[in-house]
Amino acid sequence: MLVSAKDMLNKAKAGHYAVGQFNINNLEWTKAVLLTAQENNSPVILGVSEGAGKYMGGYKTIVGMVNGMLEELKITVPVALHLDHGSYDHCYKCIDAGFSSVMFDGSHYPIEENVEKTKELVKVCNEKGLSLEAEVGSIGGEEDGVIGMGECADPQECKAIADLGVTMLAAGIGNIHGKYPENWAGLSFETLDAIQKLTKDMPLVLHGGTGIPADMIKKAITLGVAKINVNTECQLAFAAATRKYIEEGKDLQGKGFDPRKVLAPGFEAIKATVKEKMELFGSVGQA
């Protein structure tokens, strides 16, 4: 059954590793991530953006699919189902649908309003045993059509939000969603260090895990990052494997047009990508 991300992240922070959040887009994605987590005895967080929620037929559809798979595939590792970059309204929709974790992205509100809305969600999530992620300072890149430059969060604002009782905190430290540009300045470890000093045991979240060099990822984990979000990398691996299958004309051979066959190489590519990330993050064997 689905669990809150609280225990897995507290354990990760104390153990100096990170749990991966892998965004899901369909059945193949979900199954690939769950099986890889089970095979590697790793806790995992399934991320769902509002756009992906709509694409997959709504939050209740996703909850039904994920719960069904946990049972049928005999998944025993801890799994959290998490709303990624949720608006205030969508947090409530996911809570009602049966998600075990939500992210309220109030970073575009004035800090006072972000605080008020976060306070209300902390209360609801605590009552229902859900984990709650908050964000301070916008994460750069494109997220559902909103483009941000990759700001660094104000450590004092991070402390103000952390003190409200959220489970985990996403703080902008120069990271961006999607592919990183050539002239990217890298992560601001000074900012991350300052945030950790003020937020202490709070698990910190690194968004935009695709394309950050491995040594930077490892350093971020030593400075308190306990959750790392990966999305684009799985999409690129899936697309490349699917392209290869079509370009080699495999869909024209025998029953190669069967969607189960067309999607199989992409499915395997997602599994390989997720495994590689779990090894890098140090979550293998931590379930």
C-alpha positions in Angstrom: 0.0 0.0 0.0 1.0 3.6 -0.5 2.9 5.3 2.2 3.7 8.9 3.1 7.2 10.0 2.0 8.0 11.1 5.6 9.8 8.1 7.0 11.7 7.2 3.9 13.0 10.8 3.6 13.9 11.1 7.3 15.8 7.8 7.0 17.5 9.0 3.8 18.6 12.3 5.4 20.0 10.5 8.4 21.7 7.9 6.3 23.2 10.4 3.8 21.5 9.1 0.6 18.5 10.3 -1.4 15.3 8.8 -2.6 14.4 9.4 -6.2 11.1 10.9 -7.3 10.5 9.6 -10.8 7.6 11.3 -12.7 5.2 8.9 -14.3 3.3 9.5 -17.6 1.5 6.3 -18.3 1.2 2.6 -17.4 4.6 1.7 -18.9 6.3 4.4 -16.8 4.6 3.4 -13.6 5.3 -0.3 -14.1 9.0 0.3 -15.0 9.6 2.5 -11.9 7.9 0.1 -9.5 9.6 -3.0 -10.8 13.0 -1.3 -10.7 12.5 -0.2 -7.1 11.5 -3.7 -6.1 14.4 -5.3 -7.9 16.8 -2.9 -6.2 15.2 -3.0 -2.8 14.9 0.8 -2.9 12.2 3.1 -1.6 10.7 5.3 -4.4 8.4 8.3 -5.0 6.1 8.4 -8.0 5.7 12.0 -9.1 2.6 13.2 -11.0 2.4 16.7 -12.4 -0.9 18.4 -13.0 -0.4 18.0 -16.7 0.3 14.3 -16.4 -2.7 13.9 -14.1 -4.9 15.3 -16.8 -3.2 13.2 -19.5 -3.7 9.9 -17.6 -7.4 10.5 -17.1 -7.4 12.1 -13.7 -6.0 11.5 -10.2 -8.4 8.7 -9.3 -7.5 6.8 -12.4 -3.8 7.0 -11.4 -4.5 6.0 -7.8 -6.4 2.9 -9.0 -3.6 2.0 -11.4 -0.8 2.4 -8.9 -2.7 0.6 -6.1 -3.6 -2.3 -8.4 0.1 -2.6 -9.5 1.4 -2.6 -5.9 -0.8 -5.6 -5.2 -0.5 -7.5 -8.5 3.2 -7.0 -9.0 3.8 -7.8 -5.2 5.7 -4.6 -4.6 6.9 -4.6 -1.0 9.3 -1.6 -1.0 7.9 1.8 0.4 6.1 3.7 -2.4 4.8 7.2 -2.1 2.4 8.7 -4.8 3.2 12.4 -4.9 1.7 15.4 -6.6 4.5 17.4 -8.2 4.3 21.3 -8.3 0.7 21.3 -7.2 -1.6 24.3 -7.0 -3.6 24.8 -3.8 -6.7 23.4 -5.4 -5.0 20.4 -7.0 -3.4 19.5 -3.6 -7.0 18.9 -2.2 -8.0 17.0 -5.3 -5.1 14.6 -4.9 -5.7 14.3 -1.1 -9.3 13.3 -1.9 -8.2 10.9 -4.7 -5.9 8.9 -2.4 -2.4 10.2 -3.0 -0.1 9.7 -0.1 2.0 12.9 -0.6 1.5 16.3 -2.2 3.7 19.2 -3.1 2.2 22.7 -2.8 4.1 25.1 -5.0 3.3 28.5 -3.5 6.6 30.0 -4.7 4.8 32.4 -7.0 2.7 33.9 -4.1 4.0 36.6 -1.9 5.7 34.9 1.1 2.9 35.8 3.5 0.3 34.1 1.3 2.6 31.1 0.7 2.8 30.8 4.5 -0.9 31.0 5.1 -1.8 28.4 2.4 1.0 26.1 3.5 -0.2 26.2 7.1 -3.7 25.0 6.1 -2.3 22.2 4.1 0.1 21.1 6.9 -3.0 20.7 9.1 -4.9 18.6 6.6 -1.9 16.5 5.7 -1.1 15.8 9.3 -4.7 14.7 10.0 -4.6 12.3 7.1 -1.0 11.1 7.5 0.2 12.5 4.2 3.6 14.1 3.5 3.8 17.6 2.3 6.5 19.3 0.2 6.8 23.1 0.0 8.8 25.3 -2.4 10.7 28.5 -1.8 12.4 30.3 -4.7 11.3 29.3 -8.2 13.1 26.3 -9.8 14.3 27.3 -13.2 13.5 25.9 -16.6 10.0 25.0 -18.0 7.4 23.3 -15.8 4.0 23.0 -17.4 4.6 26.1 -19.5 6.1 28.3 -16.7 9.7 29.3 -17.4 11.9 30.3 -14.5 15.6 31.2 -14.5 16.8 29.1 -11.5 16.9 31.5 -8.6 18.5 30.9 -5.3 16.0 30.8 -2.4 16.4 33.1 0.6 17.5 30.8 3.5 15.4 32.8 6.0 12.3 32.3 3.9 13.2 28.6 3.8 13.3 28.5 7.6 9.9 30.3 7.8 8.3 27.7 5.6 10.1 24.7 7.2 9.0 25.9 10.7 5.3 25.5 9.6 5.8 21.7 9.8 6.1 20.7 6.2 7.7 17.3 5.6 10.3 18.4 3.0 11.4 21.5 1.4 12.3 22.3 -2.3 14.6 25.2 -2.4 15.9 26.8 -5.5 19.8 26.6 -5.6 20.3 27.4 -9.3 18.8 24.1 -10.5 16.4 24.0 -13.4 13.9 21.6 -15.0 14.7 20.0 -18.3 18.0 20.1 -20.1 20.7 22.4 -18.7 22.0 25.2 -21.0 25.6 25.3 -22.0 26.3 28.4 -19.8 24.7 27.0 -16.6 26.6 28.3 -13.6 26.1 25.1 -11.5 24.5 24.5 -8.2 25.0 27.1 -5.4 26.3 24.9 -2.6 26.7 28.0 -0.4 22.9 28.6 -0.6 22.2 24.9 0.1 24.6 24.9 3.1 23.0 28.1 4.5 19.5 26.6 4.1 20.5 23.3 5.8 22.0 25.2 8.8 18.7 26.9 9.4 16.3 24.0 8.6 18.4 21.4 10.3 16.8 17.9 10.1 14.3 18.8 7.3 14.9 16.7 4.2 15.7 19.0 1.3 14.5 18.4 -2.3 16.5 18.9 -5.5 14.3 19.4 -8.5 15.6 19.2 -12.0 17.9 16.1 -11.4 18.4 15.5 -15.1 21.8 16.7 -16.3 23.3 17.7 -13.0 26.8 16.1 -12.9 27.2 13.1 -10.6 29.7 14.8 -8.3 27.4 17.7 -7.8 24.5 15.3 -7.0 26.7 13.5 -4.4 27.8 16.8 -2.8 24.2 18.0 -2.6 23.3 14.8 -0.7 26.1 15.5 1.8 24.5 18.9 2.4 21.0 17.6 3.2 19.3 16.7 0.0 17.2 13.6 0.6 14.9 13.6 -2.4 15.9 14.1 -6.0 13.4 14.5 -8.9 14.0 12.9 -12.2 11.7 13.3 -15.2 13.4 14.5 -18.4 16.1 11.8 -18.4 13.6 9.0 -18.4 11.7 10.8 -21.2 14.8 11.1 -23.3 15.8 7.5 -22.8 12.2 6.3 -23.7 12.1 8.5 -26.8 15.6 7.3 -28.0 14.7 3.6 -27.6 11.4 4.0 -29.3 13.0 5.9 -32.2 15.6 3.2 -32.7 12.8 0.5 -32.8 10.9 2.4 -35.5 14.0 3.4 -37.5 15.2 -0.2 -37.6 11.8 -1.1 -39.1 10.9 -3.5 -36.3 7.3 -2.3 -36.3 7.0 -3.6 -39.9 8.2 -7.1 -39.1 5.6 -9.7 -38.1 3.4 -8.4 -35.3 6.0 -5.7 -34.5 3.2 -3.0 -34.6 1.6 -4.4 -31.4 1.8 -1.5 -29.0 3.2 -3.9 -26.3 6.1 -4.6 -28.7 6.5 -0.9 -29.8 6.7 0.3 -26.2 8.9 -2.5 -24.8 12.4 -1.0 -25.7 11.3 2.3 -24.1 10.1 0.5 -21.0 13.5 -1.2 -20.7 15.2 2.1 -21.2 13.3 3.7 -18.4 14.2 0.8 -16.1 17.9 1.2 -16.9 17.7 4.9 -16.3 15.9 4.5 -12.9 18.4 1.9 -11.8 21.4 4.1 -12.7 19.8 7.0 -10.7 19.0 4.8 -7.6 22.7 3.7 -7.6 23.9 7.3 -7.8 21.5 8.5 -5.1 22.5 5.6 -2.8 19.0 4.3 -2.2 19.7 0.7 -3.5 19.1 -1.8 -0.6 17.6 0.9 1.7 14.0 -0.3 1.6 
